[in-house]
Amino acid sequence: MATTIAPAQDAKLTAPIHDDLAAIDLTPAEHAVDAACISPAQIERAQRVHGITLLCPVAPDHSQQAKSGAGFDKAALSTDWERRRATCPQGNLSRE
């Protein structure tokens, strides 16, 4: 837990909380957070630096593709996190 002034964004506290817990050898395997405390970078950092799996709600896809049905939305892509590549339903790979 961390306390800040009201205008501070919750998302900015996730990494410092993990660092503080690691400093006193109390790093959890999983950390449940709300959607305001999460970003892809935070998910990656928590796992890479501290071995913590962040559990959180997944934000809905508000992209133009998801709204219009034109093209592929994020749910249609297959992601290989190890290789940092995505594959579309037609088999095309993302570029780095």
N, CA and C atoms as a LAMMPS dump frame, in Angstrom:
ITEM: TIMESTEP
0
ITEM: NUMBER OF ATOMS
288
ITEM: BOX BOUNDS ff ff ff
-5.0000000000000000e+02 5.0000000000000000e+02
-5.0000000000000000e+02 5.0000000000000000e+02
-5.0000000000000000e+02 5.0000000000000000e+02
ITEM: ATOMS id mol type element x y z
1 1 1 N 0.839 -1.163 0
2 1 2 C 0 0 0
3 1 3 C 0.888 1.231 0
4 2 1 N 0.408 2.246 -0.681
5 2 2 C 1.119 3.516 -0.712
6 2 3 C 0.099 4.647 -0.696
7 3 1 N 0.445 5.718 -0.057
8 3 2 C -0.436 6.879 0.021
9 3 3 C 0.235 8.045 -0.688
10 4 1 N -0.532 8.738 -1.521
11 4 2 C -0.005 9.895 -2.238
12 4 3 C -1.042 11.01 -2.217
13 5 1 N -0.677 12.119 -2.814
14 5 2 C -1.638 13.208 -2.963
15 5 3 C -2.673 12.794 -4.018
16 6 1 N -3.854 13.375 -3.969
17 6 2 C -4.96 12.979 -4.845
18 6 3 C -4.642 13.016 -6.336
19 7 1 N -3.928 14.019 -6.86
20 7 2 C -3.697 14.048 -8.311
21 7 3 C -2.733 12.973 -8.829
22 8 1 N -2.009 12.3 -7.957
23 8 2 C -1.049 11.281 -8.399
24 8 3 C -1.786 10.091 -9.005
25 9 1 N -1.297 9.606 -10.138
26 9 2 C -1.917 8.464 -10.793
27 9 3 C -1.511 7.171 -10.101
28 10 1 N -2.492 6.298 -9.885
29 10 2 C -2.23 5.011 -9.234
30 10 3 C -1.181 4.193 -9.987
31 11 1 N -1.2 4.274 -11.305
32 11 2 C -0.29 3.471 -12.115
33 11 3 C 1.174 3.763 -11.815
34 12 1 N 1.473 4.962 -11.365
35 12 2 C 2.859 5.318 -11.077
36 12 3 C 3.373 4.67 -9.789
37 13 1 N 2.487 4.059 -9.017
38 13 2 C 2.897 3.461 -7.744
39 13 3 C 3.195 1.972 -7.824
40 14 1 N 2.775 1.314 -8.896
41 14 2 C 2.943 -0.138 -8.987
42 14 3 C 4.407 -0.539 -8.876
43 15 1 N 5.28 0.034 -9.682
44 15 2 C 6.703 -0.331 -9.65
45 15 3 C 7.359 0.011 -8.31
46 16 1 N 7.142 1.21 -7.745
47 16 2 C 7.744 1.499 -6.44
48 16 3 C 7.268 0.548 -5.336
49 17 1 N 6.009 0.155 -5.385
50 17 2 C 5.508 -0.81 -4.383
51 17 3 C 6.253 -2.129 -4.532
52 18 1 N 6.429 -2.596 -5.769
53 18 2 C 7.168 -3.849 -5.991
54 18 3 C 8.614 -3.722 -5.521
55 19 1 N 9.247 -2.591 -5.818
56 19 2 C 10.628 -2.376 -5.38
57 19 3 C 10.735 -2.376 -3.857
58 20 1 N 9.781 -1.722 -3.188
59 20 2 C 9.789 -1.678 -1.721
60 20 3 C 9.584 -3.069 -1.125
61 21 1 N 8.677 -3.849 -1.698
62 21 2 C 8.445 -5.209 -1.201
63 21 3 C 9.672 -6.091 -1.42
64 22 1 N 10.326 -5.925 -2.557
65 22 2 C 11.536 -6.704 -2.835
66 22 3 C 12.657 -6.339 -1.861
67 23 1 N 12.729 -5.067 -1.487
68 23 2 C 13.781 -4.613 -0.565
69 23 3 C 13.672 -5.258 0.807
70 24 1 N 12.458 -5.653 1.193
71 24 2 C 12.286 -6.306 2.501
72 24 3 C 11.941 -7.797 2.342
73 25 1 N 12.242 -8.321 1.145
74 25 2 C 12.092 -9.747 0.851
75 25 3 C 10.654 -10.246 1.023
76 26 1 N 9.681 -9.434 0.587
77 26 2 C 8.27 -9.823 0.666
78 26 3 C 7.591 -9.756 -0.711
79 27 1 N 8.345 -10.039 -1.759
80 27 2 C 7.798 -9.974 -3.11
81 27 3 C 6.763 -11.084 -3.31
82 28 1 N 5.542 -10.721 -3.716
83 28 2 C 4.521 -11.745 -3.954
84 28 3 C 4.706 -12.404 -5.329
85 29 1 N 4.138 -13.578 -5.51
86 29 2 C 4.151 -14.224 -6.823
87 29 3 C 3.135 -13.562 -7.74
88 30 1 N 2.027 -13.094 -7.15
89 30 2 C 0.969 -12.43 -7.905
90 30 3 C 0.548 -11.166 -7.182
91 31 1 N 0.116 -10.172 -7.95
92 31 2 C -0.342 -8.911 -7.38
93 31 3 C -1.614 -8.519 -8.124
94 32 1 N -2.739 -8.477 -7.43
95 32 2 C -4.009 -8.088 -8.03
96 32 3 C -4.126 -6.567 -7.99
97 33 1 N -4.361 -5.969 -9.153
98 33 2 C -4.487 -4.512 -9.267
99 33 3 C -5.724 -4.18 -10.098
100 34 1 N -6.177 -2.936 -10.012
101 34 2 C -7.308 -2.541 -10.846
102 34 3 C -6.797 -2.007 -12.183
103 35 1 N -7.693 -1.755 -13.09
104 35 2 C -7.314 -1.344 -14.446
105 35 3 C -6.539 -0.035 -14.476
106 36 1 N -6.701 0.819 -13.472
107 36 2 C -5.978 2.092 -13.439
108 36 3 C -4.495 1.898 -13.123
109 37 1 N -4.126 0.733 -12.625
110 37 2 C -2.745 0.479 -12.197
111 37 3 C -1.955 -0.361 -13.191
112 38 1 N -2.41 -0.477 -14.404
113 38 2 C -1.801 -1.448 -15.297
114 38 3 C -1.45 -0.856 -16.661
115 39 1 N -0.368 -1.359 -17.212
116 39 2 C 0.022 -1.047 -18.585
117 39 3 C 0.879 -2.225 -19.057
118 40 1 N 1.037 -2.389 -20.364
119 40 2 C 1.901 -3.467 -20.843
120 40 3 C 3.32 -3.364 -20.275
121 41 1 N 3.835 -2.151 -20.156
122 41 2 C 5.185 -1.974 -19.613
123 41 3 C 5.256 -2.432 -18.16
124 42 1 N 4.21 -2.166 -17.391
125 42 2 C 4.204 -2.579 -15.985
126 42 3 C 4.107 -4.096 -15.861
127 43 1 N 3.306 -4.716 -16.724
128 43 2 C 3.205 -6.179 -16.71
129 43 3 C 4.569 -6.786 -16.978
130 44 1 N 5.243 -6.269 -18.004
131 44 2 C 6.563 -6.793 -18.383
132 44 3 C 7.588 -6.548 -17.28
133 45 1 N 7.622 -5.347 -16.713
134 45 2 C 8.606 -5.025 -15.683
135 45 3 C 8.405 -5.853 -14.427
136 46 1 N 7.165 -5.991 -14.001
137 46 2 C 6.877 -6.762 -12.786
138 46 3 C 7.388 -8.2 -12.933
139 47 1 N 7.165 -8.794 -14.112
140 47 2 C 7.609 -10.168 -14.349
141 47 3 C 9.127 -10.248 -14.479
142 48 1 N 9.714 -9.346 -15.27
143 48 2 C 11.155 -9.397 -15.535
144 48 3 C 11.993 -9.065 -14.306
145 49 1 N 11.627 -8.007 -13.596
146 49 2 C 12.451 -7.533 -12.484
147 49 3 C 12.204 -8.321 -11.206
148 50 1 N 10.938 -8.645 -10.923
149 50 2 C 10.615 -9.251 -9.629
150 50 3 C 9.933 -10.616 -9.713
151 51 1 N 9.619 -11.091 -10.917
152 51 2 C 8.929 -12.376 -11.053
153 51 3 C 7.482 -12.317 -10.587
154 52 1 N 6.886 -11.126 -10.611
155 52 2 C 5.506 -10.933 -10.164
156 52 3 C 4.568 -10.977 -11.363
157 53 1 N 3.493 -11.751 -11.239
158 53 2 C 2.444 -11.766 -12.25
159 53 3 C 1.372 -10.783 -11.824
160 54 1 N 1.129 -9.767 -12.661
161 54 2 C 0.076 -8.806 -12.358
162 54 3 C -1.267 -9.355 -12.824
163 55 1 N -2.237 -9.372 -11.932
164 55 2 C -3.594 -9.816 -12.24
165 55 3 C -4.476 -8.586 -12.307
166 56 1 N -5.174 -8.424 -13.422
167 56 2 C -5.99 -7.225 -13.576
168 56 3 C -7.062 -7.444 -14.625
169 57 1 N -8.084 -6.586 -14.617
170 57 2 C -9.085 -6.666 -15.687
171 57 3 C -8.467 -6.222 -17.012
172 58 1 N -8.917 -6.818 -18.082
173 58 2 C -8.429 -6.447 -19.4
174 58 3 C -9.322 -5.342 -19.954
175 59 1 N -8.704 -4.278 -20.404
176 59 2 C -9.462 -3.15 -20.952
177 59 3 C -10.093 -3.544 -22.279
178 60 1 N -11.305 -3.078 -22.527
179 60 2 C -11.936 -3.378 -23.813
180 60 3 C -11.179 -2.706 -24.96
181 61 1 N -11.311 -3.259 -26.146
182 61 2 C -10.649 -2.724 -27.324
183 61 3 C -11.529 -1.636 -27.927
184 62 1 N -11.069 -0.381 -27.861
185 62 2 C -11.814 0.746 -28.401
186 62 3 C -11.255 1.217 -29.739
187 63 1 N -10.423 0.393 -30.367
188 63 2 C -9.818 0.797 -31.641
189 63 3 C -10.885 0.919 -32.728
190 64 1 N -10.541 1.623 -33.78
191 64 2 C -11.466 1.794 -34.902
192 64 3 C -11.818 0.441 -35.523
193 65 1 N -10.845 -0.475 -35.593
194 65 2 C -11.096 -1.789 -36.17
195 65 3 C -12.146 -2.559 -35.364
196 66 1 N -12.066 -2.482 -34.041
197 66 2 C -13.032 -3.192 -33.199
198 66 3 C -14.42 -2.578 -33.327
199 67 1 N -14.481 -1.263 -33.464
200 67 2 C -15.775 -0.576 -33.562
201 67 3 C -16.457 -0.812 -34.904
202 68 1 N -15.692 -0.765 -35.977
203 68 2 C -16.288 -0.808 -37.311
204 68 3 C -16.377 -2.218 -37.884
205 69 1 N -15.595 -3.13 -37.34
206 69 2 C -15.552 -4.467 -37.915
207 69 3 C -14.654 -4.542 -39.135
208 70 1 N -14.016 -3.426 -39.482
209 70 2 C -13.102 -3.4 -40.623
210 70 3 C -11.708 -3.788 -40.157
211 71 1 N -11.069 -4.691 -40.829
212 71 2 C -9.725 -5.111 -40.44
213 71 3 C -9.767 -6.055 -39.26
214 72 1 N -8.647 -6.206 -38.596
215 72 2 C -8.536 -7.111 -37.457
216 72 3 C -8.37 -6.3 -36.183
217 73 1 N -9.126 -6.648 -35.144
218 73 2 C -8.903 -6.015 -33.852
219 73 3 C -7.856 -6.835 -33.09
220 74 1 N -7.483 -6.374 -31.914
221 74 2 C -6.42 -7.028 -31.136
222 74 3 C -6.729 -8.484 -30.813
223 75 1 N -7.999 -8.795 -30.574
224 75 2 C -8.387 -10.16 -30.208
225 75 3 C -8.128 -11.149 -31.338
226 76 1 N -8.064 -10.675 -32.578
227 76 2 C -7.859 -11.561 -33.718
228 76 3 C -6.397 -11.967 -33.881
229 77 1 N -5.498 -11.267 -33.219
230 77 2 C -4.067 -11.531 -33.364
231 77 3 C -3.585 -12.595 -32.385
232 78 1 N -2.652 -13.392 -32.838
233 78 2 C -1.979 -14.368 -31.987
234 78 3 C -0.627 -13.76 -31.613
235 79 1 N -0.312 -13.719 -30.324
236 79 2 C 0.911 -13.049 -29.878
237 79 3 C 1.909 -14.048 -29.311
238 80 1 N 3.137 -13.992 -29.806
239 80 2 C 4.252 -14.782 -29.286
240 80 3 C 5.106 -13.819 -28.468
241 81 1 N 4.876 -13.804 -27.15
242 81 2 C 5.542 -12.831 -26.276
243 81 3 C 7.043 -13.063 -26.223
244 82 1 N 7.484 -14.297 -26.298
245 82 2 C 8.924 -14.603 -26.246
246 82 3 C 9.661 -13.955 -27.425
247 83 1 N 9.079 -14.072 -28.612
248 83 2 C 9.712 -13.534 -29.822
249 83 3 C 9.272 -12.106 -30.136
250 84 1 N 8.308 -11.6 -29.343
251 84 2 C 7.792 -10.25 -29.513
252 84 3 C 7.226 -10.05 -30.913
253 85 1 N 6.403 -11.01 -31.35
254 85 2 C 5.783 -10.99 -32.667
255 85 3 C 4.301 -11.303 -32.554
256 86 1 N 3.523 -10.72 -33.438
257 86 2 C 2.096 -11.014 -33.537
258 86 3 C 1.815 -11.569 -34.929
259 87 1 N 0.831 -12.466 -34.997
260 87 2 C 0.434 -13.056 -36.266
261 87 3 C -1.042 -12.777 -36.49
262 88 1 N -1.391 -12.275 -37.668
263 88 2 C -2.791 -12.003 -37.981
264 88 3 C -3.462 -13.285 -38.447
265 89 1 N -4.793 -13.309 -38.545
266 89 2 C -5.49 -14.524 -38.981
267 89 3 C -5.076 -15.026 -40.359
268 90 1 N -4.501 -14.169 -41.193
269 90 2 C -4.036 -14.598 -42.516
270 90 3 C -2.612 -15.143 -42.466
271 91 1 N -1.993 -15.183 -41.288
272 91 2 C -0.654 -15.742 -41.137
273 91 3 C 0.482 -14.754 -41.307
274 92 1 N 0.176 -13.475 -41.498
275 92 2 C 1.229 -12.459 -41.642
276 92 3 C 1.811 -12.101 -40.279
277 93 1 N 3.144 -11.95 -40.235
278 93 2 C 3.834 -11.603 -38.988
279 93 3 C 4.021 -10.098 -38.863
280 94 1 N 4.002 -9.612 -37.636
281 94 2 C 4.263 -8.198 -37.381
282 94 3 C 5.734 -7.889 -37.65
283 95 1 N 6.014 -6.618 -37.832
284 95 2 C 7.402 -6.177 -38.009
285 95 3 C 7.898 -5.635 -36.694
286 96 1 N 9.187 -5.72 -36.481
287 96 2 C 9.761 -5.178 -35.24
288 96 3 C 9.999 -3.707 -35.362
